[in-house]
Amino acid sequence: MLALLSLLIITGVCLFLALKKKRPFFLAVPILSIFAYFLIQIILVPAPFMETIKFIFSLR
């Protein structure tokens, strides 16, 4: 729940800054933070990293 709340706050702040300062870079920050969150969750799996990635992409 804390992760969802922090991602929502990051998104809100970055959207506000992007509109106020007219810099599109701020729109990439929430996407990068979501990517980092998923990467951390994958790293926390006790299996080796490459096997976890292969397992995730082999699911159908």
C-alpha positions in Angstrom: 0.0 0.0 0.0 2.9 2.3 0.8 4.4 1.7 -2.6 1.2 2.6 -4.4 0.8 5.7 -2.4 4.4 6.8 -3.0 4.0 6.1 -6.8 0.8 8.2 -6.8 2.5 11.1 -5.0 5.5 10.9 -7.4 3.1 11.0 -10.4 1.1 13.9 -9.0 4.2 16.0 -8.2 5.8 15.2 -11.6 2.6 16.0 -13.5 2.3 19.4 -11.6 6.0 20.2 -12.4 5.7 19.2 -16.0 2.7 21.5 -16.5 4.1 24.4 -14.5 7.7 24.4 -15.9 6.7 23.0 -19.3 9.4 20.4 -19.3 8.5 16.9 -20.7 11.4 15.3 -18.7 9.2 15.3 -15.6 6.7 13.0 -17.4 9.4 10.3 -17.7 10.1 10.3 -13.9 6.9 8.3 -13.0 7.5 5.8 -15.7 11.1 5.3 -14.5 10.0 5.0 -10.9 7.4 2.3 -11.8 10.1 0.4 -13.8 12.5 0.6 -10.8 9.7 -0.7 -8.5 9.1 -3.7 -10.8 12.9 -4.3 -11.1 13.2 -4.3 -7.3 10.3 -6.7 -6.9 12.0 -9.1 -9.5 15.3 -8.9 -7.6 13.6 -9.8 -4.3 12.5 -13.2 -5.8 14.8 -15.9 -4.2 15.5 -17.5 -7.6 18.4 -16.4 -9.7 17.7 -13.2 -11.6 18.0 -14.5 -15.2 15.8 -17.6 -14.4 13.2 -15.3 -13.0 13.2 -13.1 -16.1 12.9 -16.2 -18.3 10.0 -17.5 -16.2 8.2 -14.2 -16.4 8.5 -13.9 -20.2 7.6 -17.6 -20.8 4.2 -17.2 -19.1 1.3 -17.3 -21.5 
